[in-house]
Amino acid sequence: MKNGHFITRLLELGAGIYDPLLRLSVDERRFRGRLTELAELKGDEQVLDIGCGTGTLDLMLFKLLDNGSICGIDVSSEMVKQAKRKTQRSGCKINYKGGNAKELPYKSDVFDVVFTSLMYHHLTYEEKEETLKEIHRVLKLTGRYISAEFGPFPDDFFHRMFIRFTRSSGMLQGLYPPDLIEIAGFYVVQQMDGPLLGGHHPIIYRVLRRDT
Ligand SMILES: C[S@@+](CC[C@H](N)C(=O)[O-])C[C@H]1O[C@@H](n2cnc3c(N)ncnc32)[C@H](O)[C@@H]1O
């Protein structure tokens, strides 16, 4: 990854220890279990995971599909490497590739379900707008977009410092901008609180559908 925000580059360097770190930060089974439930999979869906990281969610999704398929994309080549390694070890078939959320290398109207899990806060406001447009493009009219993203941070010293430190990284607009959802032609079907990440950062689940 040549470009990318500070936090994204840091994650790329730490791709090898991402899984144990996340396990320490959140009850992963519960966190990801809720995401898979929200997908309401029947077994034959075409699924896309944007910012797939090391692909843990995809391995869980694979077990729920009989005839469907899963694609995972991530801007970090190290993350993609980790995801491919885990997939090979587990014997699952998942199509991973490197690429940017704002220019998805997929045809229009092909996915039944699109996920972003803790990815969206890595993007600047403009990138969020472009990414939502891309998700809208690749999603079938009947499809659903499911996200797990940080909710509003508590107004405490730690979070004020955190936002200050990550101001130029996209984190400042990590909180899902609701106006963009409408602009991109989506509406919110379901929204619910998720677990706290690291005991501090609230996570919110959202299910979006295309309204155009
Ligand atoms: C916090 S990790 C989350 C990984 C995984 N989705 C999960 O739930 O564990 C964020 C991921 O988003 C990826 N990412 C950041 N910006 C991206 C972009 N513009 N396009 C695609 N992936 C991106 C990062 O490389 C990283 O793997």
The ligand as an SDF file (V2000), in Angstrom:
LIG
                    3D

 27 29  0  0  0  0  0  0  0  0999 V2000
  -10.1820   -2.3740   11.2730 C   0  0  0  0  0  0  0  0  0  0  0  0
   -9.8810   -3.3490    9.8480 S   0  0  0  0  0  0  0  0  0  0  0  0
  -11.3530   -4.3380    9.7780 C   0  0  0  0  0  0  0  0  0  0  0  0
  -11.0960   -5.6480    9.0760 C   0  0  0  0  0  0  0  0  0  0  0  0
  -12.2820   -6.6030    9.0200 C   0  0  0  0  0  0  0  0  0  0  0  0
  -13.3600   -6.0700    8.2000 N   0  0  0  0  0  0  0  0  0  0  0  0
  -12.7870   -6.9310   10.3880 C   0  0  0  0  0  0  0  0  0  0  0  0
  -13.9790   -6.7620   10.6600 O   0  0  0  0  0  0  0  0  0  0  0  0
  -11.9730   -7.4120   11.2040 O   0  0  0  0  0  0  0  0  0  0  0  0
  -10.1530   -2.2100    8.5040 C   0  0  0  0  0  0  0  0  0  0  0  0
   -9.7630   -2.8040    7.1560 C   0  0  0  0  0  0  0  0  0  0  0  0
  -10.2030   -1.9210    6.1360 O   0  0  0  0  0  0  0  0  0  0  0  0
   -9.1800   -1.8790    5.1510 C   0  0  0  0  0  0  0  0  0  0  0  0
   -9.3270   -0.6220    4.3720 N   0  0  0  0  0  0  0  0  0  0  0  0
   -9.0770    0.6340    4.7910 C   0  0  0  0  0  0  0  0  0  0  0  0
   -9.3180    1.5220    3.8040 N   0  0  0  0  0  0  0  0  0  0  0  0
   -9.7620    0.7880    2.7400 C   0  0  0  0  0  0  0  0  0  0  0  0
  -10.1800    1.1200    1.4170 C   0  0  0  0  0  0  0  0  0  0  0  0
  -10.1840    2.3890    0.9820 N   0  0  0  0  0  0  0  0  0  0  0  0
  -10.5560    0.1300    0.5920 N   0  0  0  0  0  0  0  0  0  0  0  0
  -10.5490   -1.1620    1.0030 C   0  0  0  0  0  0  0  0  0  0  0  0
  -10.1430   -1.5470    2.2420 N   0  0  0  0  0  0  0  0  0  0  0  0
   -9.7700   -0.5870    3.1080 C   0  0  0  0  0  0  0  0  0  0  0  0
   -7.8900   -1.9360    5.9620 C   0  0  0  0  0  0  0  0  0  0  0  0
   -6.7860   -2.3020    5.1760 O   0  0  0  0  0  0  0  0  0  0  0  0
   -8.2600   -2.9710    7.0100 C   0  0  0  0  0  0  0  0  0  0  0  0
   -7.9760   -4.2760    6.5870 O   0  0  0  0  0  0  0  0  0  0  0  0
  1  2  1  0
  2  3  1  0
  2 10  1  0
  3  4  1  0
  4  5  1  0
  5  6  1  0
  5  7  1  0
  7  8  2  0
  7  9  1  0
 10 11  1  0
 11 12  1  0
 11 26  1  0
 12 13  1  0
 13 14  1  0
 13 24  1  0
 14 15  1  0
 14 23  1  0
 15 16  2  0
 16 17  1  0
 17 18  1  0
 17 23  2  0
 18 19  1  0
 18 20  2  0
 20 21  1  0
 21 22  2  0
 22 23  1  0
 24 25  1  0
 24 26  1  0
 26 27  1  0
M  CHG  2   2   1   9  -1
M  END
$$$$
